[in-house]
Amino acid sequence: MKIYIGNLSQEVLEDELKGLFEPFGIVSNINIIKDKSTGQPKGFAFLEVEGKAKGFNAINELNGKEVKEKKIIVKRARNKPQDRFFAKSRRY
């Protein structure tokens, strides 16, 4: 299950996220999102926990938990639209 983690401190590292989520299952594909121009973390990340039940347990237990003096937001990640052209509608 893919999980979104928001309101992250910029000091949080991938290993720390892995350690936080490992008690709930095998963790893979950790991705801390960074600004393309500065390389600084944007304050959110995505990771995958093997199994839906384990993912929901992680969400329930970790949402609102304080990590590096910030309460993190943990929820199921939404699916990314396949075609970005259709994801954004613009009027001209």
N, C-alpha and C positions, 0 to 999 in steps of 0.2 A: 504494500500500500504506500502510495506517495503522500508525504506529509509536508505541510507548509509550517515554518517556524518564523514568526514575526516578532518585532520589537526586540531584536537582538542587539546586544552591546557590540561595538565595533571590535572589541578585543577577543570575542569568542572565536575559537579555532575549530577546525573540522574534528580533531581528536576529542575535543571537549563535547561536541554534539554527539559524536559516536558513543562516548562514555555515558552520556545522559540517556540515550535511547537504547543501548544494548541490553539492559535488563528486561526489555520488552520483546526482544527478538533480534534476529540477524539484521544488521544495518548495512545498507549499500548505497552507492551513488549519492554521497553527500555533496551538496553544491551551495556554497555561500555566495550569494549574488553580490557582484562588485560593480562599481561605476566604471564604465569603459574608458573614460578619459583620465580619471584620477587613480583607479585601482583600489579605492577605498571601499570597504564593505558597505552595502546599502541598508543593512539592518534586518535582512531576512534571508532565509535559506530554504532549501528543499532537501529531503532525504527519503529513502525508501526503507520500510521495515517489512520483512518477509511475513506475509499473512495478514489478512484483514482484521481478524480478532486481536492479534497482537498490536496492530496499528491503532485500533480504536482504544485499546487499553492504554497505550502510550499517550494518546490524545487526552483521554480522561484524567490520567494521572499528572501529566506535565503542563497542561494548559493553565496559565496563571502562576506557574512556579517562578521563583526569583532566581535569575542567573546573572551573575556579575552586576548586582544591584538594579536589574530591570526585570519586570514581570513579562515573561515571554507569552506569545500567543501561539498555540499549537492547534492546528485543525487539518482536516483532510484537504489535500491540494485539489484544485479544480483542474479539469482537463484543458489543455491549451488548444485553442482553435487550430484546425489543420491549415487553413488558408487565411493569412493575416489580412488580405485584401477584403475578404468578406466579414472579418471580425470587426472592422471599424467602418461605420457608414459615414460618409461625408456628403454634405450638400453643397452644391456649387451654384 
